Amino acid sequence: MKSSGTSEIETLRGSITSVGFASGHRFVIGDWRRSPIGPFADVMWARPDGKRVLLGEAVTAAFVNSVYPLDEVRNDPVTTERDGRSYTVQTGELQLHMRIGLAGLSLPPRPRCFTATVENWCARKLLDVHTYGTSPTGVVEWYRTRTARRVIAATAGLGSTDLGELAQLDRPLGFGLTDPPRQPSHVRLRVDLQRTLSPDRMSE
């Protein structure tokens, strides 16, 4: 899948969890056990005032922001812990505690061409999400879900402030290629990225 002016495929394997709360705060957590920069976790945070904030360690934030440029990037390490169906995410000020439901969808491996065509069409029609496209920075992406589960319960706090009850994700979140499903969800998947090389890199 390499063509003139594009780089080799970069692959991430892990999960994306998306949750919203009655206060209007919405979060998308990337938890990657494999990536070009090693294992990492990040949080994309859509605040009620419309500001989009990226939380993660400096190297993590730089990598994610090169694909999805947000309004603010904070060097704020993200830790995650999974214990059965309980899932906890924590940064310096944010604490998320979630309960994951049973698997509602399980899919086998499939080629990128299927994800870019049939799968993308079905995802748009059924869930109003995209599985293929180009990010705001020009990175071509393929999202291949392996399992999808609902988040059935969650609490969140910013410092001592409770963010309210679990709620559907109001759109748009404005993070890049696609909004997540409206229903809070935990998706295990593989993401492939292909960047466009700059002219100086192409001449090396």
URTA-V944747 format. One record per backbone hydrogen bond with DSSP energy under -0.5 kcal/mol. CO is the residue of the C=O (numbers start at 1). NH is the residue of the N-H. E is the energy in kcal/mol with one decimal. If there is no record, write none. Layout:
BEGIN
co=CO nh=NH e=E
co=CO nh=NH e=E
END
This chain:
BEGIN
co=3 nh=6 e=-2.1
co=5 nh=197 e=-2.1
co=10 nh=193 e=-3.2
co=12 nh=191 e=-2.8
co=13 nh=33 e=-1.5
co=13 nh=34 e=-1.7
co=14 nh=189 e=-2.4
co=15 nh=31 e=-2.7
co=16 nh=187 e=-2.8
co=17 nh=29 e=-3.3
co=18 nh=185 e=-1.6
co=19 nh=27 e=-3.0
co=20 nh=167 e=-2.8
co=21 nh=24 e=-2.4
co=25 nh=21 e=-1.8
co=26 nh=46 e=-2.8
co=27 nh=19 e=-2.4
co=28 nh=30 e=-0.6
co=28 nh=44 e=-2.8
co=29 nh=17 e=-2.3
co=29 nh=31 e=-0.6
co=30 nh=42 e=-2.2
co=31 nh=15 e=-2.2
co=31 nh=33 e=-0.6
co=32 nh=40 e=-2.0
co=34 nh=13 e=-2.2
co=35 nh=38 e=-1.6
co=40 nh=32 e=-2.9
co=42 nh=30 e=-2.1
co=43 nh=45 e=-0.5
co=43 nh=55 e=-2.9
co=44 nh=28 e=-2.4
co=44 nh=46 e=-0.5
co=45 nh=47 e=-0.7
co=45 nh=53 e=-2.8
co=46 nh=26 e=-2.2
co=47 nh=50 e=-2.0
co=51 nh=47 e=-2.7
co=51 nh=53 e=-0.5
co=52 nh=71 e=-0.8
co=52 nh=72 e=-1.7
co=53 nh=45 e=-3.2
co=54 nh=74 e=-3.1
co=55 nh=43 e=-2.1
co=56 nh=76 e=-1.4
co=57 nh=61 e=-3.6
co=58 nh=62 e=-2.2
co=59 nh=63 e=-2.0
co=60 nh=64 e=-2.6
co=61 nh=65 e=-2.8
co=62 nh=66 e=-1.1
co=64 nh=67 e=-1.5
co=64 nh=68 e=-3.0
co=67 nh=69 e=-0.5
co=67 nh=137 e=-0.9
co=68 nh=70 e=-0.5
co=72 nh=54 e=-2.7
co=74 nh=56 e=-1.6
co=74 nh=76 e=-1.9
co=79 nh=90 e=-2.6
co=81 nh=88 e=-2.7
co=83 nh=86 e=-2.1
co=85 nh=100 e=-3.5
co=86 nh=83 e=-2.7
co=87 nh=98 e=-3.1
co=88 nh=81 e=-2.2
co=89 nh=96 e=-3.1
co=90 nh=79 e=-2.7
co=93 nh=159 e=-2.9
co=94 nh=91 e=-2.6
co=95 nh=157 e=-2.1
co=96 nh=89 e=-2.5
co=97 nh=155 e=-2.3
co=98 nh=87 e=-2.6
co=99 nh=152 e=-2.1
co=99 nh=153 e=-1.1
co=102 nh=150 e=-0.5
co=105 nh=148 e=-1.9
co=111 nh=114 e=-0.6
co=111 nh=115 e=-1.6
co=112 nh=116 e=-2.4
co=113 nh=117 e=-0.7
co=114 nh=117 e=-0.6
co=114 nh=119 e=-2.4
co=115 nh=120 e=-0.7
co=117 nh=121 e=-2.3
co=118 nh=122 e=-2.4
co=119 nh=123 e=-2.6
co=120 nh=124 e=-2.0
co=121 nh=125 e=-2.1
co=122 nh=126 e=-2.8
co=123 nh=127 e=-2.3
co=123 nh=128 e=-0.8
co=123 nh=129 e=-1.3
co=124 nh=128 e=-0.7
co=131 nh=143 e=-3.2
co=133 nh=141 e=-3.1
co=135 nh=138 e=-2.0
co=138 nh=140 e=-0.5
co=139 nh=135 e=-3.0
co=140 nh=194 e=-2.1
co=141 nh=133 e=-1.6
co=142 nh=144 e=-0.6
co=142 nh=192 e=-2.2
co=143 nh=145 e=-0.7
co=144 nh=190 e=-2.2
co=146 nh=107 e=-3.1
co=147 nh=188 e=-2.5
co=148 nh=104 e=-2.5
co=148 nh=105 e=-1.1
co=149 nh=186 e=-3.1
co=150 nh=101 e=-3.3
co=150 nh=152 e=-0.7
co=153 nh=99 e=-2.7
co=155 nh=97 e=-2.5
co=156 nh=163 e=-2.5
co=157 nh=95 e=-2.3
co=157 nh=159 e=-0.6
co=158 nh=161 e=-2.1
co=160 nh=162 e=-0.6
co=161 nh=158 e=-2.5
co=163 nh=23 e=-1.8
co=165 nh=22 e=-2.3
co=167 nh=20 e=-0.9
co=168 nh=170 e=-0.8
co=182 nh=169 e=-2.6
co=184 nh=151 e=-2.0
co=185 nh=18 e=-2.5
co=186 nh=149 e=-2.3
co=187 nh=16 e=-2.5
co=188 nh=146 e=-3.4
co=188 nh=147 e=-1.5
co=189 nh=14 e=-2.2
co=190 nh=144 e=-3.0
co=191 nh=12 e=-2.7
co=192 nh=142 e=-2.0
co=193 nh=10 e=-3.0
co=194 nh=140 e=-2.7
co=195 nh=7 e=-2.8
co=195 nh=197 e=-0.5
co=198 nh=202 e=-2.1
co=199 nh=203 e=-1.1
co=201 nh=204 e=-1.1
END
